[in-house]
Amino acid sequence: MNGELVKDLQAKIILHWNARNFTTLPNELQHYGSHAKEIYLRWNNIHVLPSWIGFNLTSLTNLYLEFNKLNSIPNELSFLKNLETLHLDSNNFTTIPEPIFKLSALKCLKFSRNLIKSIPKDIKMLNHLECLDISGNLLKFLPFEISFCVNLREINLGENQLLWLPRSMTRLPKLEIISVETNSLHFLPALPFRSLPIIDIRLNSKLNWCSIQALGQKFVNLDHCGEGVSLEKRCGDWTIVSQQFIETRCSGCTQTIFLPSDLRISHQNESTVSSLVELSQRVVYEKFYAICQNEDLGCKDEEEAMDVDEDLKHFKLPKEIEKRLEQGPSAICFKCQRPLFTHVYLSVTHSNVIQIPHCLVFYCSKSCASE
């Protein structure tokens, strides 16, 4: 036993043991650490955590393990039911280990500068999570289940390889700050974020459009030219190249605009008709899902929401449609505010934001687009 560490443990509940060249947790913690509340173990060489961590450190609320060599954690970590803050930045993780999703009290989770390629769907189990930092990793996509983390206030996704954000994220009710700077975003969700957070989208060179509803959000350091978006300044010359992208031609310049892959696009002047599946999804969403998800569509009365939620248990839908409804609409009709899922009528106009040159306006029908 190290007498100095034992003395430290007996006298303190906050332990600052940074940069001590530990390769695992000191055994002194196993015998004398049951009362410890916060432990700082940054800048060590820890490559494994012992299984006794879940049995002997039950009072722990904050654990800081940045700048170590961890790539896994023991299942016993999930027994730390008082743990609220866990920092694992600058380690060697390739995913978020499963035991973390069982930390029911967790409020702050940091995994920046690791090698994480995906976030498991079990992220939805962290329903007390307020802060998530997973910047500086290898993420290309996020699971839509992140929308179940309803207490999230701050999320840092900067310096990844994200191509887009799940539209379900826009429903997060308490989100205050979202950073997606230095990614490969092709587009943002067409719906505005419900909580009106501050959004950092800098250094996304492929991002060249935003929906008219989302353009009024609080973006960080964007240069505006003019007071607002004019629907009269439409880009009349645009072509549907494929299901996923269109080309615009303005002043001799051709740009490709990438769109969500599940959207079928019609020009605002086309006389196409939405499918019965699309029309049914709109009706079902307005009648059932919008109320349960506390959206602006439909009634927000709590008793009605509970009744509808009960009805949904007996309302059988194909799995694909059910998942689409759970994720929420792809856009909202600019004219009548109806939810849009797989078919939209599109108008392209010029944005008043220099970094985002195009503004897209979505409609549910030719009649709405014509008005």
C-alpha positions in Angstrom: 0.0 0.0 0.0 1.1 3.5 -0.8 0.9 5.4 2.5 0.6 8.8 0.7 -2.4 7.6 -1.3 -4.1 6.1 1.7 -3.6 9.3 3.6 -5.1 11.2 0.7 -8.1 8.9 0.6 -8.8 9.1 4.3 -8.7 12.9 4.3 -10.5 13.8 1.0 -13.6 13.0 -1.0 -12.2 14.8 -4.2 -9.0 13.2 -5.4 -6.6 14.9 -7.9 -4.4 12.1 -9.1 -3.5 13.4 -12.6 -0.2 12.6 -14.3 1.0 10.0 -11.9 1.8 7.3 -14.5 -0.9 4.9 -13.2 -1.6 2.0 -15.6 -4.8 1.0 -13.7 -6.7 2.3 -10.7 -4.6 2.1 -7.5 -5.5 -0.8 -5.2 -5.8 1.8 -2.4 -9.0 2.9 -4.0 -10.5 -0.6 -3.6 -9.9 -0.6 0.2 -10.4 3.0 1.2 -12.3 4.7 -1.7 -15.9 3.9 -0.9 -16.6 7.6 0.2 -14.8 9.2 -2.7 -17.1 11.6 -4.8 -14.8 12.9 -7.5 -11.6 11.3 -9.0 -9.3 13.0 -11.5 -7.1 10.6 -13.3 -6.1 12.6 -16.4 -2.8 12.2 -18.2 -2.0 8.7 -16.9 -1.3 5.5 -18.8 -4.4 3.6 -17.7 -5.3 0.9 -20.2 -7.8 -1.1 -18.1 -10.3 -0.5 -15.3 -10.7 -3.2 -12.6 -14.0 -4.9 -12.2 -14.1 -3.8 -8.5 -14.8 -0.2 -9.6 -18.5 -0.9 -9.6 -18.6 -2.4 -6.1 -16.1 -0.3 -4.1 -16.6 3.2 -5.5 -20.4 3.4 -5.0 -20.4 7.0 -3.8 -18.7 8.3 -7.0 -20.4 11.1 -8.8 -17.6 12.4 -11.1 -14.9 10.4 -12.9 -12.3 12.0 -15.2 -10.2 9.7 -17.3 -9.0 11.9 -20.2 -5.7 11.3 -21.9 -5.3 7.6 -21.1 -5.2 4.4 -23.2 -8.6 2.9 -22.6 -10.5 1.1 -25.3 -13.1 -0.7 -23.1 -14.7 -0.6 -19.7 -15.9 -3.4 -17.4 -19.6 -4.3 -17.2 -19.4 -3.5 -13.4 -19.1 0.2 -14.2 -22.8 0.1 -14.7 -23.3 -0.4 -10.9 -22.2 3.2 -10.3 -25.7 4.5 -9.9 -24.6 7.9 -8.5 -22.3 8.7 -11.4 -23.3 11.9 -13.1 -20.2 13.0 -15.0 -17.9 10.7 -17.0 -15.0 12.1 -19.1 -13.2 9.7 -21.5 -11.7 12.1 -24.0 -8.5 11.3 -25.8 -8.5 7.5 -25.3 -8.8 4.7 -27.9 -12.5 3.9 -28.0 -14.1 2.9 -31.3 -17.7 2.9 -29.9 -19.5 3.9 -26.7 -19.3 0.8 -24.4 -22.6 -0.8 -23.5 -22.2 -0.5 -19.6 -22.4 3.3 -20.0 -26.0 3.1 -21.2 -26.9 1.6 -17.8 -25.6 4.6 -15.8 -29.1 5.9 -14.9 -27.9 9.1 -13.2 -25.5 10.2 -16.0 -25.8 13.9 -16.9 -22.5 14.6 -18.7 -20.7 12.3 -21.1 -17.5 13.2 -23.0 -15.8 11.1 -25.6 -14.0 13.7 -27.7 -10.9 12.7 -29.7 -11.4 9.0 -29.8 -11.9 6.7 -32.8 -15.7 6.3 -32.6 -17.5 5.4 -35.8 -21.0 5.1 -34.6 -23.3 5.7 -31.6 -25.3 2.7 -30.6 -29.1 3.0 -30.5 -29.0 2.4 -26.8 -28.1 6.1 -26.4 -31.8 6.5 -25.8 -31.5 4.9 -22.4 -29.6 8.0 -21.1 -32.7 10.0 -20.5 -31.0 12.2 -17.8 -28.1 13.2 -20.1 -27.7 17.0 -20.4 -24.3 17.3 -22.1 -22.8 15.0 -24.8 -19.4 15.7 -26.4 -18.3 13.3 -29.1 -16.3 15.7 -31.2 -13.1 14.8 -33.0 -14.2 11.2 -33.9 -15.2 9.4 -37.1 -19.0 9.7 -37.1 -20.9 9.8 -40.4 -24.4 9.3 -39.0 -26.3 9.6 -35.8 -29.1 7.3 -34.7 -32.6 8.8 -34.6 -32.8 7.4 -31.1 -30.8 10.4 -29.9 -34.1 12.2 -29.8 -35.0 10.2 -26.7 -32.4 12.0 -24.7 -35.0 14.7 -23.9 -32.9 16.5 -21.3 -30.0 17.2 -23.6 -28.9 20.9 -23.4 -25.6 20.8 -25.1 -24.2 18.5 -27.8 -20.8 18.8 -29.5 -20.4 16.9 -32.8 -17.7 19.0 -34.3 -14.8 17.6 -36.3 -16.5 14.4 -37.4 -17.6 13.2 -40.9 -21.3 13.7 -40.5 -23.3 13.9 -43.7 -26.6 15.0 -42.2 -28.4 15.1 -38.8 -31.5 13.0 -38.0 -34.6 15.1 -38.3 -35.8 13.6 -35.0 -33.2 15.8 -33.2 -35.2 18.9 -33.9 -37.7 17.7 -31.3 -35.3 17.9 -28.4 -37.1 20.2 -26.0 -34.2 21.6 -24.0 -31.4 21.8 -26.5 -29.4 25.1 -26.1 -26.2 24.6 -28.0 -25.4 22.2 -30.9 -22.0 22.3 -32.6 -21.5 20.5 -35.9 -18.6 22.6 -37.2 -16.0 21.0 -39.4 -18.1 18.1 -40.8 -19.2 17.1 -44.2 -22.9 18.1 -43.9 -24.9 18.1 -47.1 -28.0 19.6 -45.4 -29.6 20.4 -42.1 -33.0 19.1 -41.1 -35.7 21.0 -43.0 -37.6 21.6 -39.8 -36.3 24.2 -37.3 -35.1 23.0 -33.9 -38.0 23.2 -31.5 -35.9 24.8 -28.6 -34.2 27.4 -30.9 -30.6 26.5 -29.8 -27.5 28.2 -30.9 -26.1 26.2 -33.9 -22.5 26.2 -35.0 -22.3 25.0 -38.7 -19.0 26.6 -39.7 -16.6 24.8 -42.0 -19.1 22.6 -43.7 -18.1 23.3 -47.3 -20.8 21.0 -48.9 -23.7 22.7 -47.0 -25.3 24.9 -49.6 -29.0 25.0 -48.7 -31.4 25.4 -45.8 -35.2 25.3 -45.7 -37.0 28.6 -45.3 -38.4 27.6 -41.9 -34.9 26.6 -40.6 -33.1 29.6 -42.0 -34.3 31.9 -39.1 -32.4 29.9 -36.4 -29.5 31.2 -34.3 -26.5 30.3 -36.4 -22.9 31.1 -35.2 -21.0 33.7 -37.2 -22.9 33.6 -40.5 -22.7 36.6 -42.8 -26.1 37.9 -43.9 -26.8 40.0 -47.0 -30.2 41.6 -46.8 -33.0 41.5 -44.3 -34.8 38.3 -45.3 -35.6 35.8 -47.9 -37.7 36.9 -50.8 -39.9 34.3 -52.5 -39.9 36.5 -55.6 -36.1 35.8 -56.1 -36.6 32.2 -57.2 -34.0 30.1 -59.0 -36.2 29.3 -61.9 -33.6 27.2 -63.6 -33.2 24.0 -61.6 -33.3 20.4 -62.7 -34.0 17.2 -60.9 -31.0 15.0 -61.6 -31.9 12.0 -59.5 -33.9 11.2 -56.4 -31.2 12.6 -54.1 -30.0 15.8 -55.8 -30.9 18.6 -58.0 -28.8 21.1 -60.0 -29.4 24.9 -59.9 -28.1 27.3 -62.5 -27.8 31.0 -61.5 -25.6 33.6 -63.2 -23.7 30.9 -65.2 -22.9 29.0 -62.1 -24.1 25.4 -61.6 -24.4 23.9 -58.1 -25.5 20.5 -56.9 -28.0 20.4 -54.0 -28.2 17.2 -52.1 -31.5 16.2 -50.6 -32.7 13.5 -48.1 -32.7 10.2 -50.0 -36.3 9.3 -49.0 -37.8 12.4 -50.6 -39.5 12.4 -53.9 -39.3 15.8 -55.5 -41.8 17.5 -57.8 -41.3 20.9 -59.4 -43.7 23.5 -58.0 -45.4 23.7 -61.5 -45.7 19.9 -62.0 -49.1 18.2 -61.9 -48.0 15.1 -60.1 -50.1 13.5 -57.3 -48.8 12.3 -53.9 -49.2 8.6 -53.3 -51.8 7.2 -51.0 -49.1 6.1 -48.6 -47.8 9.7 -48.3 -51.3 11.1 -47.9 -52.1 8.5 -45.2 -48.9 9.2 -43.3 -49.8 12.9 -43.1 -53.2 12.1 -41.7 -52.0 9.5 -39.2 -49.2 11.7 -38.0 -51.5 14.7 -37.4 -54.0 12.5 -35.6 -51.7 10.3 -33.5 -48.0 11.0 -33.5 -47.9 14.8 -33.4 -49.9 14.9 -30.2 -47.9 12.2 -28.5 -44.6 13.9 -29.4 -45.9 17.3 -28.3 -45.4 18.9 -31.6 -46.9 22.2 -32.8 -49.3 20.2 -35.0 -52.5 19.1 -33.3 -53.6 19.4 -29.7 -51.1 19.5 -26.8 -53.6 18.6 -24.1 -52.0 16.0 -21.8 -55.2 13.9 -21.3 -55.7 13.8 -25.1 -52.1 12.8 -25.6 -52.5 9.9 -23.1 -55.7 8.7 -24.8 -54.0 8.9 -28.2 -50.9 7.0 -26.9 -53.2 4.3 -25.7 -54.9 4.1 -29.1 -51.5 3.7 -30.8 -51.0 0.4 -28.9 -53.9 -1.0 -30.9 -53.0 0.7 -34.1 -51.0 -1.6 -36.3 -48.8 -0.2 -39.1 -46.1 -1.6 -41.3 -42.8 -1.4 -39.6 -41.3 0.9 -42.2 -44.1 3.4 -42.0 -44.2 3.2 -38.2 -40.4 4.0 -38.0 -40.9 7.0 -40.4 -43.7 8.4 -38.3 -41.6 8.0 -35.1 -38.8 9.9 -36.8 -41.2 12.7 -37.7 -41.8 14.6 -41.0 -39.0 15.5 -43.4 -40.5 19.0 -43.8 -43.5 21.1 -43.3 -45.6 22.7 -46.0 -44.7 26.4 -46.1 -48.3 27.4 -46.9 -50.6 25.1 -44.9 -48.2 23.6 -42.3 -49.0 20.0 -43.1 -46.3 17.4 -42.4 -44.4 16.1 -45.4 -42.7 12.7 -45.4 -41.7 11.2 -48.8 -43.2 13.6 -51.4 -42.8 17.4 -51.6 -43.3 20.1 -54.2 -40.2 22.3 -54.2 -39.3 25.9 -54.9 -35.7 27.1 -54.8 -34.9 30.7 -54.0 -31.9 32.7 -53.0 -30.8 32.8 -49.3 -29.8 35.9 -47.5 -26.9 34.0 -45.8 -23.6 34.1 -47.8 -22.4 30.7 -46.5 -25.8 29.0 -47.4 -26.6 30.4 -50.9 -29.9 28.6 -51.5 -33.2 28.5 -49.6 -35.6 25.7 -50.3 -39.4 26.0 -49.8 -41.4 22.9 -49.4 -45.1 22.5 -50.2 -47.6 19.6 -49.9 -49.3 20.1 -53.2 -49.3 22.1 -56.4 -52.1 24.3 -55.2 -50.1 25.3 -52.1 -47.1 25.9 -54.2 -49.0 28.1 -56.7 -50.4 30.3 -54.0 
